[in-house]
Structure formats: structure tokens, C-alpha cells
Amino acid sequence: MNLLALDSLGWDSWFQDQLENLCDEESSVARVAAVDRDQLLLLNEAGPFRAKLSGKYRHKSGSASERPCVGDWVCVQMPEMGQYGLVHNVFERRTCLRRKAAGDSVEYQMIAANVDFVIIAQSCHYDFNVNRLERYLVMIKDGGAAPFILLTKTDLVTPEELADQIEQIRKAGITEPVETLSNVTREGFDELKSILSPGKTYCFVGSSGVGKSTIINSLTGRELLATKAVSGTGEGRHTTVRRELILLENGALVIDNPGMREFGILSAGDGIEASYPDINALASRCRFRDCTHSNEPGCAVLDALERGEIDAEHFGNFVKLRRESEHYQLSYAEKRKKDREFGRFIKSAKKELEDE
């Protein structure tokens, strides 16, 4: 059996410093490779194995976002032959990628944890969308990971169209690295491989059909992930149904994701500030410190917009994302308050029953 060192799975001093306080002598550490409802696929030095959450941990973990997701490190009681391991604790996350849960729920949905880089894949054909790209960048930066952009299916557009798309990205004030790639001609694969470093974790995100699973299969050299033939328009069809951590031959770790067109913003003030440095630099020169950049006199941002120094669509997306973040943050805070009040009510009711 080929044994793996923990650092080859992404273990570092951040997690080592937590070890003594989280894991007892009977527990081992492992990384979450996949989540299937109430079952976890874990990886450690010896390889993969199955585990479940202990009853105690399941009880103390409040929301779904606090439970293990792909990329988390956990303390686990190793399984005996034919049984499941038991997870007792989850390490504090160094970085995370999360979004507002779909629908009306005001809650976080965890996408992945402890990722170093998030690769935003957009097809050059029908999927290219700068506003959606800015939305991804906000949530990636808010979680602490480093983003870079991968434009796929370059064989479906002309060199001039590709150059125009990159220009649109730069015009929006986006300075992150941009790589281009074609699954058909293989152009760009060597450049992508050179970016992926041993022991680092890379999470692929993007809409359905942009070629994420095909790219990962090419990186592994094996058909690990199911794919389907492209449609008549050249776009792929949605295939990935779960998130999964995969160790590549060169030692890099990649996470594939189901396609996500909806990427709701929830409490992402830090990410918005990091994603719009041009607007925030101007904001420091506004007359009022709490300027909303809507109609206040002496607003340096509106002055720059009027002079054409800021792209109007870029500014409009900034305003939209900030309002969305603030709106859901208020709703989230109210939800948390109600949850705490309900928790206190339950504890009080239990105490009264015990005293009777």
C-alpha cells in the first residue's frame, strides 16, 4: 500500500496548531473527499475510508454549514473492519467557498473548505458573462482563497472574439490571472498543468457544461468523472452530481463541482471591498465617510463615473452586489437572533420539566 504524508493532502501549521485541542489520543485526522448525505468519504495517510458523524457532534453542530464539507479536516475514530469511522470534530477552516443557499432560505451553503485557489471556468461560447464573473470573485475573496479565471472552449470562438472577452474582463477592473483552454485542440493544457502545485487545493467552479469534468479527467489521465457528449451548439451537458476531492499524479488536489448558475451573495462585505479596489480607492476621497455613492454631494465615485473613469456596468454591478449582501446580512442576523432565542426557550423548558 502506498502511504501518503498528511502534508500531501494539504495539512499545514494552521491545522497542526488546532490538533491538541480538538483530537484526543484515540482519534486520527483525515480530510473530507466527498459527502453523500450522512456518509463521508475520508482520506488519510493510508488512503480512503467511509465515516459518519458521531451523535454528539451531530447534536452540537447547529447549521448545515457547520458540518463537514469537501476539503474539511476532521478528527475521526478509525473504523474497525467492515464498519464506519466516527467523526467527532471539525477543524477550523483556513479558507472556505460558500454561497447563499438556493431559494428563500437565508443560510450559507458550503461549497468547499480549505482551498488555496478557486478556478472560475467560463465558456467562451454562450456562457461568458462578466457580471457573473464578478459575483464569483466576490464570494471567493470573501472566503480567503485566491481566484483565477479559465476561459474554456476557445475553439468555438475566433482569436478576435477571445481577445475582446479578455478586454471586457480587464475593462471591468478585474486583474486576476486569465488562462485559456480548449478541450478539443488541447491548447492551454500545458499552461494549466504548470499552475497546479503539489499539496495545494484547487476548486473548479462554473456553470454546467463549461467542461470542468472533462478538464479534470484530462489532468488525471483517466475517466474518473462522468461526462456527456456536447450538444449541437458546442456546449456540454450537466453531469457532475457531487463535489469530490481528487489527488492528481503531480500531487495537486482538485475539487470538481456541479454546475452553479445561481451564486447568491450573503454577508460578503470583505469580498466586495477586495473585488472592487478601484471603487474603494475612490471612496476614500468622498466627502462623507459613510457615503453610499448614490446622490451625496462630494462623492468621488460618482464624479469619476460622470467623467467616464469608471465603467458604468462595472459600477452598477458593484451597487447591486453590495445591496444584495447587505439585504441578506440583515435577514441572516435576524434569523440567527431567532434561533438563539428559540434555543434559550428550549433550555428553559427542559430545566422547568426537570425541576418538577
Phi and psi in degrees as a GROMACS rama.xvg file:
@    title "Ramachandran Plot"
@    xaxis  label "Phi"
@    yaxis  label "Psi"
@TYPE xy
-83.4333  114.691  ASN-2
-85.3035  143.208  LEU-3
-104.262  143.188  LEU-4
-80.0199  145.676  ALA-5
-60.4264  -34.8676  LEU-6
-66.9177  -20.9357  ASP-7
-72.4206  -14.5021  SER-8
-100.675  6.36819  LEU-9
104.5  3.0518  GLY-10
-67.5351  136.594  TRP-11
-148.598  -171.289  ASP-12
-63.2223  -26.726  SER-13
-57.9759  -44.4881  TRP-14
-82.0385  -34.0606  PHE-15
-59.7242  -38.3038  GLN-16
-66.6553  -21.1127  ASP-17
-91.6467  -15.0165  GLN-18
-55.6769  -49.1266  LEU-19
-62.9711  -36.4253  GLU-20
-82.1557  -16.1027  ASN-21
-105.93  -35.6449  LEU-22
-113.915  133.81  CYS-23
-86.8957  178.334  ASP-24
-65.8886  -20.9753  GLU-25
-89.2449  -2.92486  GLU-26
-104.754  155.05  SER-27
-117.057  169.997  SER-28
-108.289  147.329  VAL-29
-152.876  162.456  ALA-30
-110.53  141.333  ARG-31
-77.352  119.706  VAL-32
-96.5661  -28.7548  ALA-33
-161.559  155.249  ALA-34
-126.508  122.884  VAL-35
-121.256  88.6856  ASP-36
57.3667  -110.382  ARG-37
-96.4095  8.50172  ASP-38
-113.525  145.727  GLN-39
-119.699  141.531  LEU-40
-102.308  118.732  LEU-41
-111.123  156.86  LEU-42
-126.654  134.334  LEU-43
-139.09  -161.894  ASN-44
-57.896  -32.6939  GLU-45
-87.5448  -14.8825  ALA-46
127.17  -163.306  GLY-47
-84.1305  150.424  PRO-48
-158.189  163.019  PHE-49
-93.4453  150.35  ARG-50
-152.716  164.833  ALA-51
-132.627  163.405  LYS-52
-74.5999  138.114  LEU-53
-67.3593  155.289  SER-54
-60.656  -37.6824  GLY-55
-65.0023  -44.2096  LYS-56
-68.7396  -40.4551  TYR-57
-59.1434  -36.5148  ARG-58
-71.6966  -39.368  HIS-59
-83.2134  -19.1103  LYS-60
-79.037  118.845  SER-61
-72.4578  -71.6826  GLY-62
-96.9433  166.17  SER-63
-62.3843  -29.8726  ALA-64
-69.0454  -16.3233  SER-65
-87.915  -10.3743  GLU-66
-87.1562  161.5  ARG-67
-58.9286  139.21  PRO-68
-128.314  173.035  CYS-69
-57.376  129.472  VAL-70
100.36  -15.8409  GLY-71
-66.8483  154.602  ASP-72
-104.744  138.643  TRP-73
-132.898  156.845  VAL-74
-93.2598  126.998  CYS-75
-137.123  137.319  VAL-76
-83.1954  117.016  GLN-77
-62.9185  146.269  MET-78
-79.1447  151.143  PRO-79
-84.5363  171.328  GLU-80
-53.2123  125.133  MET-81
78.2409  6.82889  GLY-82
-118.078  176.367  GLN-83
-95.9514  147.987  TYR-84
-73.339  162.939  GLY-85
-120.427  121.424  LEU-86
-87.0477  126.965  VAL-87
-109.081  -23.461  HIS-88
-153.503  155.614  ASN-89
-119.894  133.664  VAL-90
-69.9072  148.828  PHE-91
-59.5441  137.538  GLU-92
-78.7134  134.183  ARG-93
-75.8885  -41.6956  ARG-94
-140.605  166.743  THR-95
-153.04  160.073  CYS-96
-125.284  119.46  LEU-97
-143.527  164.293  ARG-98
-143.607  169.954  ARG-99
-67.5053  133.889  LYS-100
-58.0835  145.683  ALA-101
-62.8061  153.188  ALA-102
84.6308  -153.058  GLY-103
-85.3715  -8.74944  ASP-104
-63.7039  132.308  SER-105
-100.877  79.4176  VAL-106
-154.918  156.146  GLU-107
-80.25  145.096  TYR-108
-115.649  122.187  GLN-109
-77.4918  131.759  MET-110
-96.2623  -48.8532  ILE-111
-163.017  158.919  ALA-112
-126.692  151.88  ALA-113
58.2855  42.6317  ASN-114
-96.0749  143.677  VAL-115
-87.8608  -40.4959  ASP-116
-135.632  143.012  PHE-117
-115.689  123.046  VAL-118
-97.7272  112.63  ILE-119
-88.635  110.781  ILE-120
-96.5703  123.921  ALA-121
-130.045  133.569  GLN-122
-73.0433  139.731  SER-123
-72.0706  -9.61027  CYS-124
-86.377  -97.0865  HIS-125
-93.5079  -13.8836  TYR-126
-91.1236  -12.5561  ASP-127
-62.4885  126.418  PHE-128
-157.641  108.225  ASN-129
-66.7777  -38.1077  VAL-130
-62.4537  -41.8602  ASN-131
-65.9957  -36.715  ARG-132
-61.1517  -43.0879  LEU-133
-63.7898  -36.204  GLU-134
-63.3375  -45.3853  ARG-135
-59.2786  -44.9169  TYR-136
-61.2814  -38.6726  LEU-137
-59.8797  -49.3108  VAL-138
-72.0042  -32.5192  MET-139
-65.5284  -48.3044  ILE-140
-67.7857  -33.3489  LYS-141
-63.6253  -31.5325  ASP-142
-87.5178  -5.26681  GLY-143
96.373  -2.54724  GLY-144
-86.4355  166.414  ALA-145
-100.411  127.295  ALA-146
-92.8442  151.212  PRO-147
-145.56  160.528  PHE-148
-108.567  134.714  ILE-149
-123.539  112.054  LEU-150
-91.1806  117.814  LEU-151
-104.007  170.771  THR-152
59.2751  42.3408  LYS-153
-65.9278  -16.8535  THR-154
-71.1181  -11.9983  ASP-155
-93.5816  -1.45936  LEU-156
-130.511  163.137  VAL-157
-80.9856  160.052  THR-158
-56.3558  -34.7339  PRO-159
-67.2056  -40.6839  GLU-160
-65.4729  -39.9891  GLU-161
-63.809  -44.5471  LEU-162
-61.6046  -37.3812  ALA-163
-66.2317  -38.5409  ASP-164
-65.5134  -41.2356  GLN-165
-64.7244  -38.0567  ILE-166
-63.6954  -38.7733  GLU-167
-61.6016  -39.7501  GLN-168
-62.439  -47.4079  ILE-169
-67.4605  -35.6141  ARG-170
-63.0531  -29.2542  LYS-171
-78.9451  3.93542  ALA-172
82.9275  11.5019  GLY-173
-85.5862  120.04  ILE-174
-108.805  0.441414  THR-175
-63.9708  154.673  GLU-176
-59.6001  142.708  PRO-177
-121.31  124.073  VAL-178
-114.035  153.597  GLU-179
-124.3  151.542  THR-180
-159.009  147.634  LEU-181
-128.65  126.304  SER-182
-71.3243  -20.2991  ASN-183
-84.3701  -53.8132  VAL-184
-86.6194  -13.5356  THR-185
72.0363  3.28113  ARG-186
-66.6471  127.403  GLU-187
103.215  -12.9905  GLY-188
-67.287  -41.1901  PHE-189
-62.183  -39.3512  ASP-190
-64.8302  -41.3533  GLU-191
-64.5128  -44.7911  LEU-192
-59.5157  -37.7965  LYS-193
-67.4721  -20.4146  SER-194
-79.314  -30.6752  ILE-195
-79.8962  117.078  LEU-196
-104.253  145.816  SER-197
-58.3371  139.717  PRO-198
79.1733  -4.5629  GLY-199
-100.7  150.24  LYS-200
-109.87  128.935  THR-201
-120.681  124.606  TYR-202
-107.715  124.399  CYS-203
-90.9279  128.276  PHE-204
-131.084  159.122  VAL-205
154.504  176.279  GLY-206
-70.79  165.598  SER-207
-62.7334  140.93  SER-208
84.6906  7.83545  GLY-209
-86.476  -5.33809  VAL-210
102.392  17.3588  GLY-211
-60.5654  -49.998  LYS-212
-65.161  -37.943  SER-213
-63.0345  -40.0966  THR-214
-63.159  -45.4337  ILE-215
-65.9601  -39.0762  ILE-216
-59.3581  -39.7123  ASN-217
-67.4915  -36.4299  SER-218
-68.218  -34.3285  LEU-219
-83.5517  -22.7123  THR-220
78.7328  9.18892  GLY-221
-138.422  158.582  ARG-222
-86.7345  68.5071  GLU-223
-73.5224  -36.1808  LEU-224
-111.589  135.633  LEU-225
-67.221  138.81  ALA-226
-133.642  163.172  THR-227
-124.782  158.498  LYS-228
-61.5709  150.09  ALA-229
-70.558  159.206  VAL-230
-80.4131  179.783  SER-231
-64.2986  -20.5974  GLY-232
-85.5704  -9.09122  THR-233
98.0042  -5.04688  GLY-234
-87.2178  147.723  GLU-235
-79.7631  171.822  GLY-236
-111.392  145.039  ARG-237
-58.5812  130.405  HIS-238
-131.192  -47.1969  THR-239
-60.7196  130.367  THR-240
-117.136  -7.5886  VAL-241
-149.257  159.609  ARG-242
-84.115  142.098  ARG-243
-149.81  133.904  GLU-244
-90.5361  126.733  LEU-245
-126.824  132.777  ILE-246
-92.8884  119.58  LEU-247
-82.1767  163.346  LEU-248
-62.5125  -30.3814  GLU-249
-83.0597  1.38455  ASN-250
97.4284  -8.25672  GLY-251
-76.127  153.491  ALA-252
-113.898  132.756  LEU-253
-125.253  148.103  VAL-254
-120.555  121.223  ILE-255
-88.6557  153.931  ASP-256
-136.766  145.688  ASN-257
-59.3506  152.425  PRO-258
-60.9247  141.567  GLY-259
-132.575  107.424  MET-260
-89.046  -32.1341  ARG-261
-93.6551  122.15  GLU-262
-136.051  78.8526  PHE-263
-66.5545  141.948  GLY-264
-95.1646  126.665  ILE-265
-137.08  113.95  LEU-266
51.9059  64.8321  SER-267
-124.692  41.7518  ALA-268
-57.9206  -43.2197  GLY-269
-64.9853  -39.6922  ASP-270
-66.5853  -37.8731  GLY-271
-66.79  -41.71  ILE-272
-62.3345  -41.9047  GLU-273
-71.7826  -28.2575  ALA-274
-86.7049  -14.0624  SER-275
-127.24  60.2677  TYR-276
-62.0215  -32.0086  PRO-277
-65.1955  -43.7658  ASP-278
-70.8213  -39.8948  ILE-279
-68.7111  -31.7557  ASN-280
-65.5843  -41.7825  ALA-281
-66.3401  -36.8667  LEU-282
-60.4681  -28.1489  ALA-283
-67.2808  -14.8335  SER-284
-101.503  2.54072  ARG-285
-66.523  152.654  CYS-286
-64.0348  -39.8081  ARG-287
-106.496  135.888  PHE-288
-65.2727  -31.813  ARG-289
-98.4369  29.1018  ASP-290
-59.7343  132.678  CYS-291
-95.2118  -2.77499  THR-292
59.3944  39.5169  HIS-293
-112.8  -55.809  SER-294
-150.927  14.3124  ASN-295
-72.3514  144.158  GLU-296
-69.4863  147.237  PRO-297
74.6741  22.5666  GLY-298
-84.5048  113.789  CYS-299
-67.6574  -28.9516  ALA-300
-69.0418  -46.881  VAL-301
-65.9542  -35.514  LEU-302
-62.4304  -43.0153  ASP-303
-67.0759  -35.62  ALA-304
-64.7473  -42.0465  LEU-305
-66.0039  -33.2163  GLU-306
-82.1024  -4.12829  ARG-307
82.0077  13.8716  GLY-308
-79.2813  -18.5646  GLU-309
-120.586  135.844  ILE-310
-67.2389  130.828  ASP-311
-62.3068  -41.1026  ALA-312
-67.0627  -38.8364  GLU-313
-59.9417  -46.6138  HIS-314
-65.5333  -40.9802  PHE-315
-61.2  -38.2917  GLY-316
-68.5191  -37.0804  ASN-317
-58.2869  -47.9906  PHE-318
-62.9387  -44.5739  VAL-319
-61.7164  -46.2679  LYS-320
-67.9322  -37.6129  LEU-321
-65.8506  -42.7785  ARG-322
-64.5969  -41.9699  ARG-323
-61.594  -44.7076  GLU-324
-62.3923  -45.6488  SER-325
-66.1703  -39.6812  GLU-326
-60.9273  -50.9616  HIS-327
-73.4584  -25.9617  TYR-328
-64.9086  -41.2944  GLN-329
-62.7394  -44.1788  LEU-330
-64.0913  -39.664  SER-331
-66.3495  -42.4736  TYR-332
-61.991  -40.9179  ALA-333
-65.5673  -40.3948  GLU-334
-62.2476  -45.3981  LYS-335
-61.8182  -38.6771  ARG-336
-62.599  -45.0059  LYS-337
-65.0759  -38.1596  LYS-338
-63.1267  -41.5799  ASP-339
-65.6247  -41.9524  ARG-340
-63.7671  -39.4063  GLU-341
-66.8988  -38.665  PHE-342
-62.4843  -42.2074  GLY-343
-65.2146  -37.103  ARG-344
-62.5157  -44.0663  PHE-345
-62.4465  -44.7051  ILE-346
-62.1017  -41.955  LYS-347
-64.752  -41.6322  SER-348
-64.3275  -41.3593  ALA-349
-63.5025  -40.2639  LYS-350
-64.8428  -40.6513  LYS-351
-63.884  -39.203  GLU-352
-65.762  -38.5391  LEU-353
-68.1746  -31.1366  GLU-354
-80.3004  -15.9854  ASP-355
